[in-house]
């Protein structure tokens, strides 16, 4: 019989793999920015929010906040490094106005994080209270990140700029949210559960929207294509 500890290890490893693919889904966009030396219409906000979101979960998984959360530490540490690299590439290849906006954004994030760390360590003296306090903000920034992601999906559909990789991305997001939701249920971590169940839901919605888009476009193609006479 498989015990909960072994199950958590397996789910943690699988979750790290699926999360890596979610982070890596930005690589084609970042590579295009680097290659073309232009950010085009891609906004930096998901990248900037991604940094603070990853930092929040790394802090949440520290032994003095929420012990025994190594899988959460590893996956978000990798995500943090990737987001930092992505932000640097974006910053180098954007215009001066956007650079100033990014710097102000980073300063605001640093001030917020410094205040959060200080208030967590000074105000709360137990794992339960620290986990609840930090976990709330983890979920908060996760919701912002998912909202930005869903907005990009709607924009892509309206602009009829849906590519096959977006369909794969939404499927990976769904699976990633599902894996971490099961992990949270086994470990009973409400904050990981709330964020990732929401992520699984949004991934499912994105997947269904893309499927619907492809079906409608396919129907229009068939309807508008000429029919040969018998």
N, C-alpha and C positions, 0 to 999 in steps of 0.2 A: 504494500500500500504506500502511495506517495504521500509524504508528510508535507506540511505547509511550507517548511523552510526550503526543501528541495524545489517545490513549486515556485516559490518566490525567486529562487536563483534562475530557474529556467525562464520564467516570465520576464525577469530583469534583463537577461541576455537577449531575448527576442525583442523586448522593448527598446533596448539600446540599438539594435540593428535597424528596426523600423524607424526609429527617431532619426538615425543617421541619414536614411534615405529621404526623410522629410526635409532635413537641413540641406542635403545635397541637391534637392530639387531646384534650389536657387542658382546652382552652378552654371547652367546654360545662360541665364540672364547676366550673371556677373562676368562670365567669359565674354559675352557679347559687348558688355560695357568696356571691358579691358581691351578688347580687340578693336572696337570702333572709336575708343577714346571719347565716348558720349553715353550719357545715361538715357537718352531718348525721352520717353514719357514715363519711365519707371520712377516712382517716388521712393524717397529714402525712409519713410516712416515705418514700414514693416521691419526694416533692418535695424533701426534705432530702438524700436520697441522690443525686437528680438534680443538685443543685448541685455536690457534690464530684466526681461522675462527670464533669461537664462541665469543671470546673476541671482535673481530672487530665489530660484529653485536650488541653486548651489548653496546659497545661504540657509535655505530651509532644511537642506539635507545634512547640514553640519551637526556633529555629535552634541554640541551644546544647545541646539535648537530641536532637531528631530533625529535622534540617533538611529543607527541600523538602517540607513537609507543609501547605501553605497551605489546601487544602480541609478538612483536619481542624481547622485553626485557626478558619476562618470558621464552619463548621457548629456547632462546640461553643461558640463565642463567642455566637452567636445563641441556642443552647440555654441557655447560662448566664444571659443577660439575661432570657429567658422564665421560667426557674425561679426567679430572684430575685423577679420580679414575682409569680409564683404563690405563693411562700412568704410574701411580704408580705401579700397578700390573705388567705391562710389565717390568718396570725398575727393580723391585725386582727379577724377574725370568729370566732375560737375562744375557748374559756374560759381562765381564768387558769392552771389546772393544766397544760393543754396548752401554753400559752405558755412556762411555766417549763421544761417538757420540751424544747421546741423550742430555747430559748436554750442549754440545756446541750448539746444536740445540735450546735448551731452552734459553740459554744466548743470542743467536742471535735474537730470537723472542722478548725477554724482551727489548733489546736495540732498536729494530725496533719499538715496541709498545710505548716505552717511547718517542722516537723521534716523532712518529706520534701524540701522545697526545699533546706534547709540541707545535709542529708546527700547529696543528689544533686550539688550543686555542689562540696562539700568532698571527698567520698569518691571520686567518679569523675571521670576526666579525659579520657574519650573519648566520642564519640557512641554507639558500640556499647554500652558499659557503662551509660551514662545511659539510653539507650533501653530496655535490658533491665530495669533497675531500676524506672523509672517505668512502663513498659509492663505489668509484672506487676501493679501496683496498679490500673492502668486496667482491666485485665481482671477483677481481683478485685471492684471496685465495680460493674462491668458485670454480673457474675454475680449480685450482690446485687440490682441493679435488675431484672434479668430474673426473678429468683426472686419478688420482690414482685409483679411484673406477672402472673406465672403464678398466684400465689396469689389475686390479685383475680379472675382468670378462673375458677378453680375455685369460688371463693366465689359469683360471679355465677350460675354454672350451678346450684349447690346451692340457691341462693335463688330460682331460676327468674326471675332479673332480667336476662336477656340481651336486649340491644337491638341493632337492626340496625347501629348505628354501631360496636359492638364487633366485629362481623364485618368491617367495613371497616377498622377499626384493626388487627386481626390481619393482614389482607392487606397493609396498608401496611408493617407491621413486617417481614413476610416479605420484601417487595420491597426494603426499605431494607437489611436484613441481606444480601440477595443482591447488591445493587449494591456495597456496601462490601467484601464478600468478594471480588468480582471485582477491585475496585480494589486490594485488598491482595495478590492473586495477581500482578497485573501489576507492582506496585511491589515485591513481596515484602516485606511487613510482617507478620510472624507475629502480632503483638499485635492489630492491626486485624483480621486474618483470624480469630483465635480468637474474639474477642468477637462479631464480626458473623456468623460462621458459626453460633455459638450463638444469636444473635438471630434469624437466619433459621429455625433449627430450632424455636425456641420460638414464633415467629410462625406457623410451619406447624402446630405442635401446637395452638395456640390456634384457628387457623382450622378445623382438623379437628374440634376439640371443639365449636365453635359450630355447624358444619355438622351434626354428629351430634345436637346438642341440637335444632336446628330440625327435623331429619328425624323424631326421636322424637316431638316435640310435634305435628308435622303428622300422623303416623300415629295418635296418640292422638285428635286432633281428628276425623279421618276415621272412626275406629273407633267413637267415642262419638256421632257425629252421627246423627240419625234418618234412616232410609231410607224414602222415599215408596213407598207401594204402587203397583203397576202398575195 
